[in-house]
Amino acid sequence: MTSTAQSDLLGAPAAGSAFRSERILMTIHTRPGLEMVPAYRQGKAASPGASKLSSNESPHPPLDSVIEAVTARLTQLHRYPNIGAETLRAAIADKNSVAAENIVLGAGSVEVASQLIHAVAGPDDEVMFAWRSFEAYPSLVRISGAIPVEVPLNTDAAHDLPAMLDAITAKTRLIFICNPNNPTGTVVDAAALDAFVDAVPRDVLVVIDEAYVHFDRSQVRADGLALFAKYPHVAVLHTFSKAYGLAGLRVGYAIAHPPVAENLRKVSLPFGVTDLAQTAAVASLQAEAELNVRINEVVQQRERMYAGLIAAGYPAVASEANFVWVSAGEHSAELDALLAAHKVVARTFPGEGVRISAGSAEDTDRVLAALAAAHAEVGA
Ligand SMILES: *Cc1c(COP(=O)(O)O)cnc(C)c1O
């Protein structure tokens, strides 16, 4: 090969060869059912200087210790990651007082949720979850060919566990309980969740998605790990994206009993969890004290924001996560515009409500200033 040809391999297409997709006649067979897969809608991006409160991310940059650990691994980018990820799995197992064989990793807990669905449900099986809940559930279920069964939240914007029990059929394979729930921030009662799990047939997997568990300050917190220890048909989902502030690196995990865990590994994306992600997660588990300070600050900002919303007359829902849901209904677009005018980017579900992530004290100041400005206008 000549040196010219080699450079062409990585270079831009030659002038005049621009690809025009509209000229291609589409003849490829499409898998039936794909038209039912809804596209994932990401939280809006923010312009520089605005408060990005649309994706429940940490307002803090990565810890210095995490940046150092990751930087030290950059020279290994030409290598595939270790699929076994023994170091990280041992550290996670230790933290959660389970065995390493109970830990299955994925490229974010979204990928682990996908593994769980693919491991237990096939075409025409049913996967149940509350609605509204995590945006990814419906598409992940559709992608697998299974049928999403959405059980409406109750009037408190919380899981309606009795209705979910009633919705179980012979085709139900998996039930997601998102606790605290995204986007409403509500939690299920510990005793009620235990009774629910106990009433679910043992061949149906109950997955307790605890993406926001670190922010939960409920009096009697429903504890996914305790339910995992007690019941063979429970698995727990955790992520490094929220409290640990590693959303950009994509790493999450399931805690599952051995037969389930083995099946999850079968359907996992090979090499899905990068070496940098494994390294950052291990470093984060060694910095829990430092992270807890940050988590407590976010909880404080959540409470400040909630109190401000209530004082301003908004139908905010008390939250145990790192965001607050305002069930603004038909006024959602207005609230979104008001926040945007004060450089706050929130997550708005038109006609339903607005979810505002808890960020720094300055972020909360902006939200409160927006509410005060609206109040001044109405009063004028
Ligand atoms: C953000 C979130 C996750 C985590 O997703 P990652 O893929 O780990 O970033 C999982 N479940 C819920 C309910 C979430 O809101």
The ligand as an SDF file (V2000), in Angstrom:
LIG
                    3D

 15 15  0  0  0  0  0  0  0  0999 V2000
  -30.3320    8.0870   35.3250 C   0  0  0  0  0  0  0  0  0  0  0  0
  -31.0320    6.8130   35.5950 C   0  0  0  0  0  0  0  0  0  0  0  0
  -30.3770    5.6120   35.4710 C   0  0  0  0  0  0  0  0  0  0  0  0
  -28.9100    5.5580   35.1960 C   0  0  0  0  0  0  0  0  0  0  0  0
  -28.6000    5.4700   33.9150 O   0  0  0  0  0  0  0  0  0  0  0  0
  -27.0770    5.1860   33.5290 P   0  0  0  0  0  0  0  0  0  0  0  0
  -27.2260    4.3860   32.3070 O   0  0  0  0  0  0  0  0  0  0  0  0
  -26.4550    4.4120   34.6360 O   0  0  0  0  0  0  0  0  0  0  0  0
  -26.4470    6.5050   33.3230 O   0  0  0  0  0  0  0  0  0  0  0  0
  -31.0380    4.4260   35.7310 C   0  0  0  0  0  0  0  0  0  0  0  0
  -32.3040    4.4430   36.1380 N   0  0  0  0  0  0  0  0  0  0  0  0
  -32.9690    5.5940   36.3100 C   0  0  0  0  0  0  0  0  0  0  0  0
  -34.3390    5.5510   36.8270 C   0  0  0  0  0  0  0  0  0  0  0  0
  -32.3530    6.8020   36.0200 C   0  0  0  0  0  0  0  0  0  0  0  0
  -33.0330    7.9400   36.1660 O   0  0  0  0  0  0  0  0  0  0  0  0
  1  2  1  0
  2  3  1  0
  2 14  2  0
  3  4  1  0
  3 10  2  0
  4  5  1  0
  5  6  1  0
  6  7  2  0
  6  8  1  0
  6  9  1  0
 10 11  1  0
 11 12  2  0
 12 13  1  0
 12 14  1  0
 14 15  1  0
M  END
$$$$
